[in-house]
Amino acid sequence: MARSASSAVDKALDLVEAVSRADRPLRLSEVADAVGLHRPTAYRVLADLVRRGWVLRTGDHYLPGAAALRLSRTAAARSLATLSRPALEELAARTGMMANLQVLEHDRSRVIDVVRPARLEMISLLGDQALPVHRFAGPLALVAALEPAARGPYLRPAEADGHPMTGPDGLLADLERVARTGFAVERGRNEALVASVSRAVVPEPGRPLCALTVVGPDAEFGEDALVELRAALAAATDAVATALGVPAAPDDEPTTTDTPVPEGD
């Protein structure tokens, strides 16, 4: 059993650390025991941490909250993967496509969970891989949700690869298009004949938390199909936001594709 916290700050930090370290969601009794607090005291402090977004309560269990997720990749992988899994599975089932969950790192995004239908076993999972913004829809959706001044580190890999940055087909135009529509579409950039569409969960302007991406055969990403895929993504990302206890993104109009659609995957 951990030492008893000696101040309100100690209690709060001990509880945040205990929840973030855990490899699964914890019950109140488990969190209290981990830090050496009486359950009523732990409950009161946890209620404040939930209100401030440092801890998330779902049913009888506690997980790292949105504020903690922004600071810890480990917490993001555990908490986001746990809470987003039902939405990810529903997204894959509804679309018949592979669905993945991504978070931003220092200059790329990283895939932290994937659901892949058996029919798409030929498409790479990309599990735990870091993805550059100029080749994949997930990081494109996430970086487009950042303030322009914060995008620099994510643009450098594209510049190093010689990817076009300016002009109507450049990465900057792609980012502005995605920022406007809320959806990133990529076709064929990473794997020939593979396409993807992604949408970010953005609880606060300029602070994307994660992105859900649908991946499948390019031939199944026609204009009519994209309308349905966008609608499915909107529902899935809103479900994740609800599970995390954060505001969903404003409603988009997933009725048309944004022309021209950038090429990529």
DOVOTOR-142609 format. One record per residue (C-alpha): residue number from 1; residue in three letters; x, y, z. Coordinates in Angstrom, 2 decimals, padded with zeros to 5 digits, m for minus. Layout:
# DOVOTOR-142609
REC  NUM  ALA  X  Y  Z
...
//
This chain:
# DOVOTOR-142609
REC  1  MET  000.00  000.00  000.00
REC  2  ALA  001.28  003.48  m000.85
REC  3  ARG  001.87  006.12  001.77
REC  4  SER  m001.04  008.31  002.86
REC  5  ALA  m001.16  011.61  001.04
REC  6  SER  m000.39  014.53  003.33
REC  7  SER  m002.03  017.36  001.39
REC  8  ALA  m004.80  017.94  m001.12
REC  9  VAL  m002.22  018.25  m003.89
REC  10  ASP  m000.53  015.01  m002.81
REC  11  LYS  m003.85  013.19  m002.78
REC  12  ALA  m004.79  014.43  m006.26
REC  13  LEU  m001.41  013.66  m007.81
REC  14  ASP  m001.22  010.24  m006.19
REC  15  LEU  m004.64  009.36  m007.57
REC  16  VAL  m003.83  010.61  m011.08
REC  17  GLU  m000.59  008.64  m011.06
REC  18  ALA  m002.28  005.46  m009.81
REC  19  VAL  m004.96  005.62  m012.50
REC  20  SER  m002.42  006.42  m015.24
REC  21  ARG  m000.05  003.60  m014.22
REC  22  ALA  m002.73  000.93  m014.22
REC  23  ASP  m002.86  m001.51  m017.13
REC  24  ARG  m006.68  m001.66  m016.90
REC  25  PRO  m009.53  000.48  m015.58
REC  26  LEU  m009.64  000.48  m011.76
REC  27  ARG  m012.51  000.42  m009.29
REC  28  LEU  m012.72  002.96  m006.47
REC  29  SER  m011.49  000.44  m003.90
REC  30  GLU  m008.46  m000.41  m006.04
REC  31  VAL  m007.52  003.24  m006.58
REC  32  ALA  m007.94  004.04  m002.87
REC  33  ASP  m005.86  001.03  m001.82
REC  34  ALA  m003.12  001.90  m004.33
REC  35  VAL  m002.53  005.29  m002.69
REC  36  GLY  m003.39  004.45  000.91
REC  37  LEU  m006.55  006.57  001.18
REC  38  HIS  m009.90  005.84  002.77
REC  39  ARG  m012.52  005.25  000.09
REC  40  PRO  m014.69  008.30  000.95
REC  41  THR  m011.63  010.56  000.71
REC  42  ALA  m010.51  008.99  m002.55
REC  43  TYR  m014.04  009.35  m003.93
REC  44  ARG  m014.20  013.07  m003.11
REC  45  VAL  m010.81  013.81  m004.68
REC  46  LEU  m011.57  011.67  m007.72
REC  47  ALA  m014.83  013.59  m008.23
REC  48  ASP  m012.82  016.82  m008.49
REC  49  LEU  m010.31  015.17  m010.84
REC  50  VAL  m013.15  013.93  m013.03
REC  51  ARG  m014.63  017.43  m013.12
REC  52  ARG  m011.28  018.87  m014.20
REC  53  GLY  m010.68  016.21  m016.86
REC  54  TRP  m007.66  014.49  m015.24
REC  55  VAL  m009.58  011.30  m014.50
REC  56  LEU  m012.44  009.75  m016.44
REC  57  ARG  m015.16  007.73  m014.71
REC  58  THR  m017.01  005.17  m016.79
REC  59  GLY  m019.46  003.05  m014.82
REC  60  ASP  m017.67  001.84  m011.69
REC  61  HIS  m014.19  002.26  m013.14
REC  62  TYR  m011.66  005.08  m013.39
REC  63  LEU  m009.28  005.76  m016.28
REC  64  PRO  m006.96  008.62  m017.29
REC  65  GLY  m008.97  011.63  m018.46
REC  66  ALA  m008.54  013.93  m021.44
REC  67  ALA  m006.08  016.20  m019.63
REC  68  ALA  m003.86  013.25  m018.72
REC  69  LEU  m004.12  011.82  m022.22
REC  70  ARG  m002.60  014.96  m023.68
REC  71  LEU  000.48  014.45  m021.47
REC  72  SER  001.05  010.70  m021.65
REC  73  ARG  001.26  008.39  m024.65
REC  74  THR  001.05  005.39  m022.32
REC  75  ALA  m002.16  006.70  m020.77
REC  76  ALA  m003.51  007.47  m024.22
REC  77  ALA  m002.79  003.98  m025.47
REC  78  ARG  m004.46  002.35  m022.47
REC  79  SER  m007.41  004.65  m021.92
REC  80  LEU  m008.20  005.58  m025.52
REC  81  ALA  m007.87  002.02  m026.74
REC  82  THR  m010.15  000.78  m023.97
REC  83  LEU  m012.85  003.39  m024.41
REC  84  SER  m012.64  003.69  m028.20
REC  85  ARG  m012.69  m000.03  m028.95
REC  86  PRO  m016.52  m000.35  m029.13
REC  87  ALA  m016.72  002.60  m031.54
REC  88  LEU  m013.83  001.21  m033.59
REC  89  GLU  m015.50  m002.20  m033.86
REC  90  GLU  m018.82  m000.61  m034.78
REC  91  LEU  m017.10  001.53  m037.42
REC  92  ALA  m015.43  m001.50  m039.01
REC  93  ALA  m018.69  m003.46  m038.94
REC  94  ARG  m020.75  m000.60  m040.39
REC  95  THR  m018.33  000.15  m043.23
REC  96  GLY  m016.82  m003.27  m043.90
REC  97  MET  m013.44  m001.50  m043.80
REC  98  MET  m010.41  m001.59  m041.52
REC  99  ALA  m010.65  001.01  m038.75
REC  100  ASN  m007.79  002.35  m036.68
REC  101  LEU  m007.20  004.75  m033.79
REC  102  GLN  m004.29  007.22  m033.88
REC  103  VAL  m002.74  009.87  m031.61
REC  104  LEU  m000.19  012.58  m032.38
REC  105  GLU  003.44  012.28  m031.36
REC  106  HIS  006.23  014.83  m031.78
REC  107  ASP  006.32  014.82  m035.62
REC  108  ARG  003.94  012.04  m036.72
REC  109  SER  000.88  010.13  m035.57
REC  110  ARG  000.94  006.64  m034.09
REC  111  VAL  m001.59  003.84  m034.57
REC  112  ILE  m002.60  002.50  m031.13
REC  113  ASP  m005.45  000.17  m032.06
REC  114  VAL  m006.79  m001.51  m035.21
REC  115  VAL  m009.83  m003.56  m036.20
REC  116  ARG  m009.36  m005.33  m039.54
REC  117  PRO  m012.06  m007.45  m041.24
REC  118  ALA  m010.89  m010.82  m042.54
REC  119  ARG  m011.51  m009.75  m046.12
REC  120  LEU  m008.84  m007.05  m045.84
REC  121  GLU  m005.98  m009.18  m044.55
REC  122  MET  m003.92  m008.05  m047.54
REC  123  ILE  m003.83  m004.47  m046.19
REC  124  SER  m001.14  m003.68  m043.59
REC  125  LEU  m002.36  m003.15  m040.02
REC  126  LEU  000.21  m000.40  m039.32
REC  127  GLY  m000.18  m001.23  m035.64
REC  128  ASP  002.09  000.86  m033.37
REC  129  GLN  003.66  002.48  m036.43
REC  130  ALA  004.43  006.21  m036.67
REC  131  LEU  002.84  007.75  m039.76
REC  132  PRO  003.88  011.00  m041.55
REC  133  VAL  001.29  013.60  m042.43
REC  134  HIS  001.92  013.62  m046.19
REC  135  ARG  001.20  009.90  m046.69
REC  136  PHE  m001.71  009.00  m044.41
REC  137  ALA  m005.20  010.30  m043.64
REC  138  GLY  m004.93  009.91  m039.85
REC  139  PRO  m002.07  012.34  m039.26
REC  140  LEU  m003.52  014.65  m041.90
REC  141  ALA  m006.77  014.89  m039.91
REC  142  LEU  m004.91  015.41  m036.64
REC  143  VAL  m002.42  018.01  m037.91
REC  144  ALA  m005.17  019.93  m039.71
REC  145  ALA  m006.91  020.30  m036.32
REC  146  LEU  m003.84  022.00  m034.83
REC  147  GLU  m003.32  025.74  m034.92
REC  148  PRO  m001.21  026.57  m038.02
REC  149  ALA  001.68  027.74  m035.82
REC  150  ALA  001.84  024.28  m034.18
REC  151  ARG  002.05  022.30  m037.43
REC  152  GLY  005.75  022.87  m038.13
REC  153  PRO  007.21  019.65  m036.66
REC  154  TYR  004.74  017.58  m038.67
REC  155  LEU  005.58  019.34  m041.93
REC  156  ARG  009.31  018.65  m041.72
REC  157  PRO  009.15  014.94  m042.68
REC  158  ALA  007.17  015.92  m045.78
REC  159  GLU  009.70  018.58  m046.70
REC  160  ALA  012.56  016.09  m046.16
REC  161  ASP  010.83  013.65  m048.54
REC  162  GLY  010.48  016.35  m051.18
REC  163  HIS  006.69  016.34  m050.96
REC  164  PRO  005.04  019.43  m052.56
REC  165  MET  004.17  021.95  m049.85
REC  166  THR  002.58  024.86  m051.76
REC  167  GLY  000.19  025.19  m054.66
REC  168  PRO  m003.28  023.66  m055.07
REC  169  ASP  m001.94  020.10  m054.72
REC  170  GLY  000.54  020.86  m051.92
REC  171  LEU  000.37  019.73  m048.32
REC  172  LEU  m000.58  023.17  m046.99
REC  173  ALA  m003.62  023.24  m049.25
REC  174  ASP  m004.51  019.71  m048.14
REC  175  LEU  m004.35  020.79  m044.50
REC  176  GLU  m006.56  023.82  m045.07
REC  177  ARG  m009.08  021.69  m046.97
REC  178  VAL  m009.22  019.17  m044.12
REC  179  ALA  m009.47  021.95  m041.51
REC  180  ARG  m012.45  023.29  m043.42
REC  181  THR  m014.31  020.01  m044.00
REC  182  GLY  m013.26  018.05  m040.91
REC  183  PHE  m012.35  014.99  m042.99
REC  184  ALA  m009.02  013.86  m044.48
REC  185  VAL  m009.07  011.67  m047.60
REC  186  GLU  m005.93  010.00  m048.95
REC  187  ARG  m005.66  007.69  m051.95
REC  188  GLY  m002.70  005.58  m052.99
REC  189  ARG  000.19  007.43  m051.40
REC  190  ASN  001.36  004.71  m049.03
REC  191  GLU  000.04  001.60  m050.78
REC  192  ALA  m001.19  001.43  m054.36
REC  193  LEU  m004.92  000.75  m054.63
REC  194  VAL  m005.51  001.56  m050.94
REC  195  ALA  m007.44  004.60  m049.72
REC  196  SER  m008.47  006.01  m046.35
REC  197  VAL  m010.60  008.69  m044.75
REC  198  SER  m010.12  010.07  m041.24
REC  199  ARG  m011.70  012.42  m038.71
REC  200  ALA  m010.20  013.79  m035.50
REC  201  VAL  m011.76  014.06  m032.04
REC  202  VAL  m011.13  017.68  m031.01
REC  203  PRO  m012.32  018.52  m027.48
REC  204  GLU  m010.80  022.02  m027.63
REC  205  PRO  m009.90  024.16  m030.68
REC  206  GLY  m006.34  023.43  m031.72
REC  207  ARG  m006.03  020.38  m029.42
REC  208  PRO  m006.91  017.17  m031.28
REC  209  LEU  m007.03  014.18  m028.95
REC  210  CYS  m007.14  011.29  m031.42
REC  211  ALA  m008.37  010.33  m034.87
REC  212  LEU  m010.38  007.43  m036.26
REC  213  THR  m009.51  006.27  m039.77
REC  214  VAL  m011.26  003.94  m042.20
REC  215  VAL  m008.96  002.09  m044.63
REC  216  GLY  m009.91  m000.08  m047.60
REC  217  PRO  m009.59  m000.72  m051.33
REC  218  ASP  m009.43  002.47  m053.38
REC  219  ALA  m012.11  001.12  m055.71
REC  220  GLU  m014.58  001.29  m052.80
REC  221  PHE  m013.96  005.00  m052.15
REC  222  GLY  m016.12  006.55  m054.86
REC  223  GLU  m018.10  009.72  m054.18
REC  224  ASP  m021.26  007.93  m053.00
REC  225  ALA  m019.23  005.61  m050.78
REC  226  LEU  m017.33  008.56  m049.29
REC  227  VAL  m020.61  010.13  m048.22
REC  228  GLU  m021.44  006.99  m046.25
REC  229  LEU  m017.92  006.64  m044.87
REC  230  ARG  m017.93  010.24  m043.64
REC  231  ALA  m021.27  009.70  m041.93
REC  232  ALA  m019.96  006.55  m040.24
REC  233  LEU  m016.80  008.35  m039.12
REC  234  ALA  m018.80  011.27  m037.74
REC  235  ALA  m020.91  008.88  m035.67
REC  236  ALA  m017.85  006.96  m034.47
REC  237  THR  m015.80  010.00  m033.47
REC  238  ASP  m018.80  011.48  m031.67
REC  239  ALA  m019.20  008.17  m029.81
REC  240  VAL  m015.54  008.31  m028.75
REC  241  ALA  m015.96  011.89  m027.57
REC  242  THR  m018.99  010.87  m025.54
REC  243  ALA  m017.12  007.92  m024.02
REC  244  LEU  m014.27  010.24  m023.06
REC  245  GLY  m016.61  012.82  m021.60
REC  246  VAL  m015.40  015.56  m023.94
REC  247  PRO  m017.40  017.76  m026.35
REC  248  ALA  m017.90  016.31  m029.82
REC  249  ALA  m016.77  018.24  m032.87
REC  250  PRO  m019.35  020.53  m034.50
REC  251  ASP  m021.67  018.73  m036.89
REC  252  ASP  m020.24  018.42  m040.38
REC  253  GLU  m022.19  017.99  m043.57
REC  254  PRO  m021.00  014.57  m044.79
REC  255  THR  m023.00  014.76  m047.99
REC  256  THR  m020.40  015.53  m050.65
REC  257  THR  m016.72  014.98  m051.23
REC  258  ASP  m014.44  018.00  m051.32
REC  259  THR  m013.17  018.39  m054.87
REC  260  PRO  m010.42  017.92  m055.83
REC  261  VAL  m009.77  014.94  m053.55
REC  262  PRO  m006.05  014.74  m052.69
REC  263  GLU  m004.26  011.59  m053.80
REC  264  GLY  m002.86  009.40  m051.05
REC  265  ASP  m003.54  006.73  m048.45
//
